[in-house]
């Protein structure tokens, strides 16, 4: 199926035609969505209405239309007159587009493949039914393209953090497409394959994280012992293993200063789930550089001593010296107590496990509901059962290997997402053509 010849309003330059959305190949065309698809409004739910000849059917809402995909875990229902079923039905290969919501997700298309039949759609969700010239899979992908996002950014009526678009404005969405529907389908399939790879990596990453959580639960509590270790664990308190808890000082930071090669102060967000991210920092204002003190030291742990109720007590392991980074006043650093022979990686894993996170948070005090504090005495008196040093090292090694595997998967996932984004930008503008 082909579209009409390119409109005269497009200027042909060097094998490309310059259009309102930028240069595209000569055998592509830009058309308003309303010309190549039918846009249908949905039905509102009225719980108090008396409905004759009613039928109860699944009801697709804004919450079901996510960022380019459909979330069907929770499906609502609606009672409507039987005669309305035909008017508001969602058919296989309809594209669902949200009428309102976050500006970044406004108008994002999600392809309906008829998973549930029959069903209808909410009045805040448009159904876009493509004509033969436009492949619905391509439209779903196009709705996430940079030209489409720019259009929604300016066409959406925005209030605070939310935005909405009406049927008329949606119909004016410019869609750049190959005239051959077969090429549209090939582009959509290539992007779907990239999405499938990303989904498989996400599932694998989730599984690995669950496996690690299970291993932490068993190894850090002694429910499962590693081969060769049978000695009883020794009861004590956290203070038996930690040296002095040292905090930083409060300093002012540069509003837009670069942190590369500059003295910088850590954000509390640098510490999470046993990990330490040295890039989470802000450049210190020049007037305050002389006041900064306490840099993260190799083989130490950091503790968020003052934070929101759900983040207070977070810990992170420091694997190297960072002479240009400085602690804020809300973060403690501690090294192993002289003579304790504690393995700090093991200790950080223990303190970042779910049971110990909760124990630490339970010691936090403060009258504010948004900010809590931990005292040195409360933290140091936390009960701990210590395996021998060799077992601590063995447990830390197992968990560290799992962390390395998870980190590698996260890097693969980040790369896959970046590649998909680059593919989408190239394929949806015709910069790269599929053979």
N, C-alpha and C positions, 0 to 999 in steps of 0.2 A: 504494500500500500504506500503510495507517495502523496506528498502534499503538493500544493500548487507551486509554480515557479516563484523564485524570490521576488519580493515586492521591490518596486523601483525606489523606495525610500532608503534602500541599503546601498552603500557605495562599495563597488568592487575594487580591491586593492591587492595586487601581487598574489593572486590565487585565493585570496580571502575576501569576504565581504564584511565591511565594517558596520556593525549593528548597534542598537541601543544598549546591548549588554556586552559589547566588545567584538573583536574579530572572530568569525566562525568560518568553516569551509563553505565553498560555493554551493555544495549540494546539501547544505543545511538550511533551515528556515526558522525564523522567530515568529511565533504567533501568540496572541493572548490566549490564556487558558480557556476562556469561554468559547473560543472558536473551535477548539479541538477536543472539548469535553463538556459534559453536562454537569452543572454544579447543583446539588440538591440539599436543601435545608432539612433539619431533623425535627423531631417532635419533643415537646416539653412534657415532663411528668407532672400530673396534677393528682395528688393522692386523694383529694376530696371529691373528685369528679365521679358522677354516677354514669357508668358506661354500659350501654346496651350491647348485647351480643359480643361480650368481651372475651378476649383471649390474652393469656399471659405469655410473653415472649422475652428472650434475652434483650438487653438494652445496652448498647455500646456507648460509653461516656468518655468525657475528656480524659479521665484517669486511665482509660484503656489505651489511648493513643499516646505512646511515648515518643522518645527521640528517634524516629525512624523505624520503630517496630511496635508491635501490639503486645500489651501485657494483658493476658486473659486469665490471670490467676483469680481475680475477683470480678465476676460478671453479675451486674444488677439485672433486675427484670422490671417489666412495665406491663400494666393492663391497658389494652387499647381495643378499640372497635375493630372487628375483623376486616372491615373495608379499608382501614388505615394501613393494614399490613403491607399491601402492595405499594402504597405510596411511599412508605418510609423504610422499606426493606433494604438491607445491605446485601448486595449480590457478590458472588465470587469475582475477584479482580476489580472491585471498586477500590478506590484510594480514599482513605479517611484522612481528613485534615482538620486540626483543631481551629475553632473560631477564636479562641482566646487562651491566655495563659502567659507563661514566661516569654519575653520577647525573643530569646534565643531559640525557643521551640515553636513559636507561632508559625503555623502553616506547614510544619514538617509532615510529610506524607508517610502513611503506613499502609501497606498493601493488605487487603482482606482476601484471604484465599478460601473463604467459605467454611471455616473451621466449625461454626455453629450455624445451623439453619433450622427454621427461619430466625432472623433477628432484625432489630431496628436500631436507629441511631438517634442520639440526643440532639436537641436543638442547638447545642454549642459545638457540634461536630458536623462538618460538611462531608457529604459523600460526593466524590468526583468520579463520574462514570465516563471513561475515555471513549472517544469515537475511534473508528478503525485506524486513522492516521497516527494515533498516539498510543504507544504501548504503556499500559499502566505501571509496569515495573520501571520503565524509564522515568515516568512522572514522579514516582516515589523517590527515585534517586535524585532527580533534578531538584526536588523541593529542598534538598540539603546543599545544593551547589552555592558557591559564593554569589553569583548574580541573583539567585532566588532569595538568599538570606538578606542581601542588600535591599531588595524590593520590599520584603516584609518589614525590615527595620524602619523604612520610611513610610510605608503604606499603613502599617499597624497603628491604631489609635491607642496611645499609651497613657496609662494612669498609674502612678507610683511604679511598682516593679512589674505590673501586669500590662498586657496589651491585647487588643482584639482587632479583627479584620472582618469587614462585612462581605456579603456575597458578591457585590459589584466589584469591590477592590480585588478580591480573590480572582475574579474572572479576568482582570486586567494583568494578572501575573504573566510576564513574558517568558515563554518556554522556547528555548533553542533546541532544535532536534534535527537529526538526520531525516531526510525525506524518505529514506527506506526504513520501514518499520523493523526489518530484520537487523539492521545495524543498531537500532535502539535496543532491541532485545539482547544483542550480544554485549553491548555496553552494560546493561543492567545485570546480566549474568556474571560478567567479570567482577563487578562491584559486589554482587551477592556472594561470589566465591571468596572474596576478601573478607566480607562480613562473617562467613562461615568459619574461616581460619581464626578470626578474632574471637568468635564465640567459643571455639574449641579450646583456645588458649586460656580464655577466661574460666571455663569449666575446669581445665586441668589445674590452673592456679588456685581456684577455690578448693579443689580436692587436696592439693599439697598443703594448703594452709590448715585444712581440717586435720590432716594426718599429723602435722606438726603440733597442733593443739592437743591431740590425743596423746602424742608422745610426751609432751610437757606434763600433762596430767599424770601420766604413769611414772615417768622417770624422776620428776621433781618431788614426788610424794613417796617414792619407794614402793609403789604398787607393782612395778616391774623393775627388776634389777638387771644390770648388764652382766654378761658372763664374767665370772671370776671375782665378783664382789659379794661377800656374805656378812661383813661386819655390821653391827648395829650402828644406826645413826645417833649422833650425840646431841642431846637437847641443849639449847642455848638461846641467846638473843642476838639480834642483828648487830648490836654494839660490840659483840665479841669479835666480829669480823672486820668492822669498819674503823678506819682512823678518823681524824677530825672531819666534821662536816663544814666545808668552807663555802661561803656565798660570795657572789660578786657584789657590785655596787650599781646603783641606778645612774645611768648616764643618758644624755640627750643624743639623738641620732640625726644624721643628715636626711632631709626629706627625700632627695633623689640621688644621694651619693652612691657611687659604685663601691662594692665591697672587695673588688679584686685588688689585692696587694695593700689594702687599707685596714687599719685597726677597726674591728667590728664587734658588735655586741650580739650575742645569741638571742633569738626569739625563744619563747617557751615552746613554740611549735617544733623546735629542733629536737625535742625529746618525745618519743612515742613508741609504745610496744617494745621496749628494750633496745630500740634503734636510736642512733644519734646522727642527725643530718647537719653537717657543718655549713651547708649552703643556706640554711635558714637563719639569716643574720642581717643586721643593718649596720651601715657605716657609722662610726661614732663621730659626733660633731667635734671639729678640731679643738674647740675650747675645752672639751671634756676628755680628750685622749689621755692626758696626764693623770686623770682620776681613776681610769679603768684598772682593774686588778683581777687576778685569778683567771688564768687561762686553762682550758681543758688539757689534762695530762694523760699520757698513754696508760692504758690498763686501769682506768678509773671509771666510776659511774657518776652519772648526773641524775639529780632528783628535782622534779618540779615541786618546790615546797609551798608555793602559793599559786593557785590557779582556780579555774571554774570547778564545781563539784565533780564533774565527770572527767577532768584532766589532772586534778591535783594528785600528786604521788606518782606520776609517770616517771619511768627511769629509762636511761639509755647508756649503752657501753661506749667508751671512748677508746678507739684503737690506735691513736697516735697523738703526738703533741701538736697543739695548734697555737703557736706563739702569737698570732695576730687576731685570735678570737678571745673574747672576754665574756665572763658570765654576768648576767644581770643579777639584781638583788633577789629575784624570785627563784633562783636555781642554786642548789648545793652541788658541790663536787666532793667525792670521798674516794680515797685509795684504800687498799687493804691495810688493816692494822698490822703493825710490825709484829712478826712472830706468829700471825694467825694462819698463814699458808692457805688462805682461802683463794679459790679460783674465781676471779671477778666476773668472767663470762658466765659461769654457773650461777653466781649470785644475782646477776642482772636478769638471767632467764627466770630464776625463782621469783624475783620481785615483780617481774612483768607478767607472770602467770595470773590467770583470772582470780583465783582465791586470794593471792597476796595483794593484788591490786585493790580488791575490796577491803581487805584488812587495813591496808594503808589509808584508804579513803575514810574508813570508819573512825580513824584517829584524828581526822581533820576537824578543826573547829572554826568558828566564825559566825557572827550574827548576820552577815550578808548572805542572801540566798544565791548570789552570783559569784562569790569569791570565798574560798576556804584556805586555811593555813594548817601546816603540820609543824609541830614543835620537834626540836632535836631529841628531846627526852622520849617523846612518844615513838618516834621512828626507831631510835636505838634500842628501845625495849621490846620491839616486835619479836615474838617467839620464832625461832628457826631451829630445825633439826638438820645437823651438818653431817653429810657423808664424809668419809675420809678424803684427803686431798686428791688421791688418784681417781676415786670414783667421781668426784666433782669434775675433774678434767675430762674423764671419759664421757660423762653426760653432756658437758659443754661442747665437746667435739661432735657428738651425734647431732645436737641441736644446731650447731654452727654449720654442719654440712647441709642440713635441711634449709637453713636460712640462705645458704649460697645457691641452692637449687631454686628456691623461691625467687631470689633476686635475679637469677638468670632468666626465669620465666617472665618476670615483670619487665625485664629489658626486651625480651622477644615480643611481648604484648605491646609495649610502647612503640617498637619499631614497626610492628604490623599495622598499628593504628596510623602511624605517620605515613607508611606506604599507601594505605588505603586512601588517606586524605589526598596525597599527591596524585594517585590514580584517578580519583574522582574529579579533581580540578582539571586534569589533562584530558580525560575521556569525555567529560560533559561539556567541554568547549571545543572538542574536535582537534585540540593541539596534538593529540596522539590518536591515530586511527587503528582499529582492530582489523586484522586481515581476515 
